[in-house]
């Protein structure tokens, strides 16, 4: 197997991902399955055995899904329809350790040299690569993957592992192309506040602060007598990254999400806390805490307590990812408290910055589905993946079955009934029961991407998003003279797509991963201390935090990350 100059890869602390599990071959495959030559040879043998045609005879692949929760997907309506079209059923396995940590399962696979046929391993992909467990799919895609090449299009080259090894060992799990139709990870404020301010929305942190304070002073309690809270966060556990650390990059640095890093114009990686903008942002938070605007329990309350506060309507403003507070959004809508739902805002530290929330950072690689050396029929496996990338497969997986989950209008365009939309939005088991979109880890098109007929590959698009706005969201759009809530943000076209993928999704060298883990163990309590100690102590606390980070490898990790990123840049 070709090796990279930087060895022992693991993924940098990514926050999210999803997927399935799989197939039933044993680990008796011989030879170096990671080399392009052996893969091509195996593909040729398998093609000869099948006569080169489309074999749809029944076959079961064992599929390990690092985010799987249930193994009955192949029996759902969508799973069964895909099995009918391809002959492939998935025997899904998923993390079973007490911690739910897939890296423990992957370590055991590597130790025993036994693997499923297909695998979505999240952060452990690099370990599998270094163990020689993943096959290079390049030749298979060339022979049997026209739809794979079509789906990834101009970003196909990003699937290559590195400059040193141009093999393709995974297909990205993230939606290809697409647009954001809602925003998260930045500042949000209740629609009640916007309405009281004639829908003037803040653009800078100072304006955001003034609007929160003004509303708080006018409404010290809610209509049902609860004490109003200016801002709150969930920062007692891993959610500190979502509500405390990550928003700083968007707000203070006007930077896209690259995990722990900022990337300058020369592609140097800088640990975020070295940024003077971040210092200023966290000093602002410290002052908000001192003044009683920031919830005194922001770093001690449980995540459930935080969500419950949002549902109560008490919290005026948050800095959060919308997937995290979506439960509160649904509950507030259901209770008719739509004015207490949250509007995303293009707030930055200074007026000369552009909020990058809608920026397309390029195809996310590092997390994805792979074929292992234990798969005895890689041709059937790649044909299965190619079917998922075909228009038929992509539409089936994301829309469901025509006549059951969606219909065609007089122009042949797909639509869902109001009843189906309601079920999809309110039934927590909708995906599990239908199979629609519930095997995260499959290659997919992004929201808003259109097929050759101008129809959308997914039910989430501009028209569907507008149609599902509540009355407060519609009123805001009318007041602003825009079609969508996201129209008040700088648009994707205003940003240049980087030549690299988001850094948080890459598999990085173990040495970097280990160092970042240590740095985050220092960073979490240090940031909380910086915010909760009197603001007069902030600068001393921040300097002490930086000194501690520096003493524990911050600059060394930055240098190694810069070297690593260089292997991902176009040559």
C-alpha positions in Angstrom: 0.0 0.0 0.0 1.2 3.5 -0.8 1.9 5.3 2.5 1.8 9.0 3.3 4.8 10.7 4.7 2.8 11.5 7.8 1.7 8.2 9.4 -0.7 6.8 12.0 -3.7 8.9 11.0 -6.7 9.6 13.1 -9.4 12.2 12.8 -9.3 15.6 14.6 -12.2 16.1 17.0 -15.1 16.3 14.8 -18.5 16.9 16.4 -20.9 15.1 14.3 -21.5 12.5 11.6 -23.9 9.7 11.0 -24.2 6.3 9.2 -24.9 2.6 8.8 -23.2 -0.8 9.1 -22.9 -3.8 6.9 -21.8 -6.8 5.0 -21.1 -10.4 5.6 -17.8 -11.4 4.0 -15.0 -12.9 6.1 -11.5 -11.7 6.4 -9.9 -14.3 4.2 -9.0 -12.0 1.4 -5.4 -12.3 0.5 -2.9 -9.8 -0.8 -2.6 -6.0 -0.2 -6.1 -4.9 -0.8 -5.0 -1.3 -0.4 -3.0 -1.2 -3.7 -4.5 -0.1 -6.9 -3.0 -3.1 -8.8 -4.6 -5.7 -6.5 -7.9 -3.9 -6.5 -8.0 -3.7 -10.3 -7.1 -7.4 -10.5 -9.8 -8.4 -8.1 -12.3 -6.2 -10.0 -11.4 -7.9 -13.2 -11.8 -11.4 -11.7 -15.2 -10.5 -10.2 -16.4 -9.0 -13.5 -15.4 -12.1 -15.4 -17.3 -14.3 -12.9 -20.4 -12.2 -13.4 -20.1 -12.0 -17.1 -19.8 -8.2 -16.9 -23.6 -7.7 -16.6 -25.7 -6.1 -13.8 -26.0 -8.9 -11.3 -29.0 -8.3 -9.0 -29.0 -11.8 -7.4 -29.4 -11.6 -3.6 -26.3 -10.8 -1.7 -25.8 -9.6 1.9 -23.1 -7.2 2.9 -22.1 -6.6 6.5 -22.1 -2.9 7.0 -20.6 -1.3 10.2 -22.2 2.0 10.9 -20.4 4.1 13.5 -23.6 6.1 14.2 -26.1 3.3 13.8 -28.8 2.7 16.3 -30.9 0.0 14.6 -30.2 -2.9 12.2 -33.5 -3.2 10.4 -33.0 -0.7 7.6 -33.1 -3.2 4.8 -36.6 -4.2 5.9 -37.9 -0.6 5.7 -39.9 0.4 2.6 -36.9 2.3 1.1 -34.4 -0.3 2.2 -36.5 -3.1 0.6 -36.9 -1.1 -2.6 -33.1 -0.5 -2.9 -32.6 -4.3 -2.2 -35.1 -5.1 -5.0 -33.1 -2.8 -7.4 -29.7 -4.0 -6.5 -30.1 -7.4 -4.9 -28.1 -6.0 -1.9 -29.3 -6.3 1.7 -27.3 -4.8 4.5 -26.7 -6.6 7.7 -26.1 -3.6 9.9 -23.9 -3.5 13.0 -23.0 -0.6 15.1 -21.1 0.4 18.2 -21.9 -1.8 21.1 -19.4 -0.6 23.7 -20.7 1.0 26.9 -19.4 4.3 25.7 -20.7 3.9 22.1 -17.2 4.7 20.9 -16.7 3.2 17.4 -12.9 3.6 17.8 -13.0 0.7 20.3 -14.7 -1.5 17.7 -12.3 -0.5 15.0 -9.3 -1.2 17.2 -10.6 -4.7 17.8 -11.2 -5.2 14.0 -7.6 -4.1 13.3 -6.2 -6.3 16.1 -8.1 -9.4 14.7 -7.6 -8.3 11.1 -11.3 -9.0 10.6 -13.6 -6.4 9.0 -17.1 -6.0 7.6 -17.6 -5.7 3.9 -18.5 -2.0 4.1 -17.7 0.4 6.9 -18.5 3.9 8.0 -16.0 4.5 10.8 -16.2 8.3 11.4 -12.9 9.3 13.1 -11.2 5.9 12.7 -10.9 5.9 8.9 -7.2 6.8 9.1 -6.5 3.9 11.5 -8.1 1.5 9.0 -6.2 3.0 6.2 -2.9 2.6 8.0 -3.8 -1.0 8.8 -4.3 -1.7 5.1 -8.0 -2.6 5.7 -9.5 -0.3 3.0 -9.3 -1.0 -0.7 -8.5 1.7 -3.2 -11.7 2.1 -5.2 -10.2 4.1 -8.0 -10.2 1.4 -10.7 -13.6 0.1 -9.5 -15.1 3.5 -9.9 -13.5 3.9 -13.3 -15.1 0.7 -14.5 -18.4 0.5 -12.6 -19.0 4.0 -11.1 -20.3 6.5 -13.6 -22.9 7.8 -11.2 -20.3 8.2 -8.5 -18.2 10.3 -10.8 -21.3 12.3 -11.8 -22.3 12.9 -8.2 -18.9 14.2 -7.0 -18.3 16.0 -10.3 -15.8 18.8 -10.0 -15.0 17.7 -6.5 -14.1 14.2 -7.4 -10.4 14.9 -7.0 -11.0 15.7 -3.3 -11.8 12.1 -2.6 -8.2 11.2 -3.2 -6.4 10.4 0.0 -3.4 12.7 -0.3 -0.8 14.1 -2.6 1.4 11.1 -1.6 -1.4 8.6 -2.2 -4.0 9.6 -4.8 -6.1 6.4 -4.1 -9.8 6.7 -3.2 -10.6 4.8 0.0 -13.9 6.4 1.0 -16.9 8.1 -0.6 -17.8 11.2 1.4 -20.9 10.9 3.6 -21.7 14.7 3.3 -24.1 16.1 0.8 -22.3 17.1 -2.5 -22.8 20.7 -3.5 -26.0 22.1 -2.1 -26.8 25.2 -0.1 -27.8 26.1 3.4 -31.4 27.1 3.8 -31.1 27.9 7.5 -28.2 29.1 9.6 -26.7 27.9 12.9 -23.5 28.1 14.9 -23.7 31.9 15.2 -25.9 34.4 17.1 -29.6 33.9 17.4 -32.3 36.0 19.0 -36.1 35.6 19.7 -38.5 36.9 17.1 -40.3 38.7 19.9 -37.2 40.9 20.3 -37.0 41.6 16.6 -40.7 42.5 16.4 -40.3 44.9 19.3 -37.4 46.6 17.4 -39.4 47.0 14.2 -37.4 44.1 12.8 -34.1 45.9 12.9 -31.6 43.2 13.3 -28.1 43.5 14.9 -25.1 43.2 12.7 -22.3 43.6 15.2 -21.7 42.3 18.7 -22.3 45.7 20.2 -25.7 46.0 18.5 -26.5 42.4 19.6 -25.7 43.3 23.2 -27.8 46.5 23.1 -30.8 44.7 21.7 -30.6 42.0 24.4 -30.2 44.4 27.2 -33.1 46.7 26.0 -35.5 43.8 25.8 -34.4 42.3 29.1 -35.0 45.6 30.8 -38.5 45.9 29.3 -39.4 42.3 30.0 -37.7 41.1 33.3 -40.2 38.2 33.4 -42.1 36.2 30.9 -45.9 36.4 30.6 -46.2 33.3 32.9 -43.9 34.9 35.6 -40.6 33.2 34.8 -37.4 35.3 35.2 -36.1 36.3 31.7 -32.5 35.3 30.9 -30.5 37.4 28.5 -28.2 34.6 27.1 -27.6 31.0 27.9 -25.4 28.2 26.8 -24.9 24.5 27.4 -21.3 24.3 28.5 -21.1 21.6 31.2 -20.1 18.8 28.9 -19.0 18.3 25.3 -21.6 20.8 24.2 -19.2 23.5 25.3 -17.7 23.1 21.8 -21.1 23.8 20.2 -22.3 26.8 22.3 -19.1 28.3 23.7 -16.1 27.6 21.5 -17.3 27.1 18.0 -19.4 30.3 17.7 -16.3 32.3 18.5 -14.8 31.4 15.1 -17.9 32.6 13.2 -18.5 35.8 15.3 -15.0 37.0 16.3 -12.9 35.8 13.3 -15.7 35.7 10.6 -14.1 32.4 9.8 -15.7 29.2 8.4 -15.7 26.0 10.6 -12.3 24.4 10.5 -12.6 22.8 14.0 -9.8 23.9 16.3 -8.0 25.9 13.5 -7.9 29.2 11.6 -6.3 29.0 8.2 -4.5 32.1 6.8 -4.0 33.1 3.2 -0.8 31.0 3.0 -2.6 27.9 4.3 -0.9 28.1 7.7 -3.0 26.6 10.5 -3.3 28.6 13.7 -4.9 27.3 16.9 -8.0 29.5 17.3 -7.3 30.8 20.7 -4.2 32.6 19.5 -6.5 35.0 17.7 -6.8 38.5 19.3 -10.4 38.6 17.9 -11.2 35.5 20.1 -9.6 37.2 23.1 -11.9 40.2 22.5 -15.0 38.0 22.1 -14.4 36.0 25.2 -13.7 39.2 27.2 -17.1 40.4 26.0 -18.7 37.2 27.3 -16.9 37.7 30.6 -18.5 41.2 30.8 -21.9 39.8 29.9 -21.5 37.3 32.8 -20.4 40.0 35.2 -23.4 42.1 34.3 -25.8 39.2 34.7 -26.8 39.0 31.0 -25.2 35.6 30.5 -26.9 32.8 32.5 -24.9 32.2 35.7 -25.6 28.5 35.2 -24.3 28.4 31.6 -21.4 26.2 32.5 -23.0 24.0 35.2 -26.5 23.2 33.9 -27.2 19.9 32.1 -27.9 20.0 28.4 -31.5 18.9 29.2 -31.8 21.9 31.6 -30.6 24.2 28.8 -33.1 22.9 26.3 -35.9 23.2 28.9 -35.0 26.8 29.4 -35.3 27.5 25.7 -38.6 25.7 25.6 -39.9 27.8 28.4 -39.4 30.9 26.3 -37.2 32.6 29.0 -34.0 32.9 27.1 -33.7 35.9 24.8 -30.5 35.0 22.9 -28.3 32.0 22.2 -25.1 31.1 20.3 -25.8 27.6 19.1 -26.1 25.2 16.2 -29.6 24.9 15.0 -29.5 21.1 15.0 -28.8 21.3 18.7 -31.7 23.5 19.7 -34.1 22.1 17.0 -36.0 20.2 19.7 -36.8 23.5 21.4 -37.8 25.0 18.1 -40.3 22.2 17.5 -41.7 22.4 21.0 -42.2 26.2 20.9 -44.0 25.9 17.5 -46.2 23.1 18.9 -47.1 25.3 21.9 -47.9 28.3 19.7 -45.0 30.3 21.1 -43.6 31.0 17.7 -42.4 34.5 18.8 -40.1 32.7 21.2 -38.3 30.7 18.5 -34.9 32.0 17.3 -33.8 33.8 14.3 -30.2 33.4 13.0 -28.3 36.6 12.7 -25.2 37.7 10.6 -23.5 39.1 13.7 -19.8 39.6 13.7 -17.4 41.3 16.1 -16.8 44.3 13.7 -18.9 45.9 11.0 -16.1 45.3 8.4 -16.4 41.5 8.7 -18.7 39.2 6.7 -20.5 36.4 8.5 -19.5 33.2 6.8 -22.4 31.0 7.8 -23.6 30.3 4.3 -20.1 29.8 2.8 -19.6 26.5 1.0 -16.4 25.1 2.3 -16.2 22.3 -0.3 -16.8 18.6 -0.1 -16.3 17.3 3.4 -13.9 14.3 3.3 -12.5 12.2 6.1 -15.9 10.7 7.1 -17.3 8.3 4.5 -18.2 4.8 3.5 -15.5 2.4 2.4 -15.1 -1.1 1.1 -12.7 -3.3 3.1 -10.3 -6.0 2.1 -12.7 -8.5 3.7 -15.4 -7.9 1.0 -15.3 -10.9 -1.3 -17.3 -9.1 -4.1 -16.0 -5.5 -4.4 -17.7 -5.2 -7.8 -21.1 -5.8 -6.4 -20.2 -3.4 -3.5 -19.2 -0.6 -5.8 -22.2 -1.2 -8.1 -24.4 -0.8 -5.0 -22.7 2.4 -4.1 -23.0 3.6 -7.7 -26.7 2.9 -7.6 -27.1 5.1 -4.5 -25.4 7.8 -6.5 -27.7 7.4 -9.5 -30.8 9.6 -9.9 -33.1 6.6 -9.2 -31.2 5.7 -6.1 -30.6 9.2 -4.8 -34.3 10.1 -5.2 -35.5 6.8 -3.6 -33.2 7.3 -0.6 -34.0 10.9 0.1 -37.7 11.2 -1.1 -39.0 7.6 -0.5 -41.3 5.7 -2.7 -43.4 7.5 -5.4 -47.1 7.3 -4.7 -46.5 6.6 -1.0 -44.1 9.2 0.3 -44.1 11.6 -2.5 -46.1 12.3 -5.7 -45.5 14.0 -9.1 -47.4 17.2 -10.0 -48.7 18.1 -13.5 -45.2 19.1 -14.5 -43.6 15.9 -13.3 -42.0 17.6 -10.3 -41.8 15.8 -6.9 -43.8 17.0 -3.9 -44.9 15.7 -0.5 -48.4 16.1 0.9 -49.0 18.3 3.9 -49.7 15.1 5.9 -46.4 13.6 4.9 -44.5 16.8 5.7 -46.1 16.9 9.1 -45.2 13.3 9.8 -41.6 13.9 8.7 -41.4 16.9 11.0 -43.1 15.6 14.1 -42.6 11.8 14.1 -39.1 11.0 15.7 -39.3 7.5 14.1 -40.1 8.7 10.6 -36.7 7.9 9.1 -36.5 4.7 11.1 -39.9 3.5 9.9 -39.6 4.6 6.2 -35.9 4.2 5.6 -35.8 7.7 4.1 -32.4 9.3 4.8 -31.9 7.2 7.9 -28.6 5.5 6.7 -26.4 8.5 7.1 -23.1 7.5 5.6 -24.4 6.9 2.1 -23.1 9.2 -0.6 -25.8 11.8 -1.2 -26.5 15.1 -3.0 -26.7 18.2 -0.9 -30.0 20.1 -0.3 -30.9 22.4 -3.2 -29.0 20.4 -5.9 -31.2 19.9 -9.0 -31.3 17.0 -11.5 -31.4 17.3 -15.3 -35.1 18.2 -15.1 -34.6 21.0 -12.7 -36.2 19.1 -9.8 -34.5 18.7 -6.4 -32.7 15.6 -5.2 -33.9 16.2 -1.7 -37.2 17.5 -0.2 -35.3 20.3 1.5 -35.0 23.2 -0.9 -35.8 26.9 -1.2 -39.5 26.4 -1.9 -40.1 23.8 0.8 -38.2 25.9 3.4 -40.3 29.0 2.6 -43.5 27.0 2.7 -42.7 25.6 6.2 -42.0 29.0 7.8 -44.1 29.8 10.9 -45.9 33.1 11.1 -43.1 34.9 12.8 -40.6 33.8 10.2 -42.9 34.9 7.4 -43.4 38.3 9.1 -39.6 38.9 9.4 -39.1 38.1 5.7 -41.9 40.5 4.8 -40.4 43.3 7.0 -37.0 42.8 5.4 -38.3 42.5 1.9 -36.6 39.1 1.3 -37.8 35.7 0.3 -35.8 33.7 2.9 -34.4 34.3 6.3 -30.9 33.5 5.0 -31.1 36.4 2.6 -29.9 38.8 5.3 -26.6 36.9 5.4 -23.7 37.3 3.0 -24.4 34.8 0.2 -22.3 31.8 -0.8 -21.3 33.5 -4.0 -19.5 36.2 -2.0 -17.0 33.7 -0.7 -14.3 31.7 -2.5 -14.5 28.0 -1.9 -11.3 26.8 -0.3 -9.1 24.3 -2.2 -9.3 22.0 0.8 -12.1 20.4 2.8 -13.2 21.5 6.3 -10.3 20.6 8.6 -12.5 19.1 11.3 -13.5 16.3 8.9 -10.0 15.1 7.9 -8.3 12.1 9.3 -5.1 13.6 10.8 -1.9 12.2 12.2 -2.2 10.6 15.6 0.4 13.0 17.0 -1.8 16.0 16.1 -4.9 14.2 17.4 -3.4 13.4 20.7 -2.0 16.9 21.2 -5.3 18.5 20.3 -7.0 16.3 22.9 -4.6 17.6 25.5 -5.1 21.2 24.4 -8.9 20.8 24.6 -8.6 19.4 28.1 -6.8 22.6 29.1 -9.0 24.8 27.0 -12.5 23.8 28.3 -12.0 24.7 32.0 -9.7 27.6 31.1 -12.4 29.3 28.8 -15.0 28.8 31.5 -12.7 30.4 34.1 -12.0 33.3 31.7 -15.7 34.0 31.4 -16.8 33.4 35.0 -14.0 35.1 36.9 -14.4 38.9 37.3 -13.8 40.7 34.0 -10.9 42.6 35.6 -9.1 39.2 35.8 -9.7 38.3 32.2 -6.5 39.4 30.6 -4.4 37.6 33.2 -6.5 34.5 32.9 -6.3 34.5 29.1 -2.6 35.0 29.1 -2.2 32.1 31.6 -4.4 29.9 29.4 -2.2 30.7 26.3 1.0 29.9 28.2 -0.5 26.6 29.4 -1.5 25.7 25.8 1.9 26.7 24.5 3.7 24.6 27.1 1.6 21.6 26.0 2.3 21.7 22.2 0.0 24.3 20.7 2.7 25.6 18.3 4.0 22.2 17.5 0.5 21.0 16.7 -0.1 24.1 14.5 3.1 23.4 12.5 2.2 19.7 12.1 -1.4 20.7 11.0 0.1 23.1 8.4 2.3 20.3 7.1 -0.7 18.0 7.0 -2.9 20.5 5.1 -0.1 20.9 2.5 -0.7 17.2 1.5 -4.3 18.0 0.8 -3.8 21.0 -1.4 -3.8 20.8 -5.2 -0.3 20.1 -6.5 
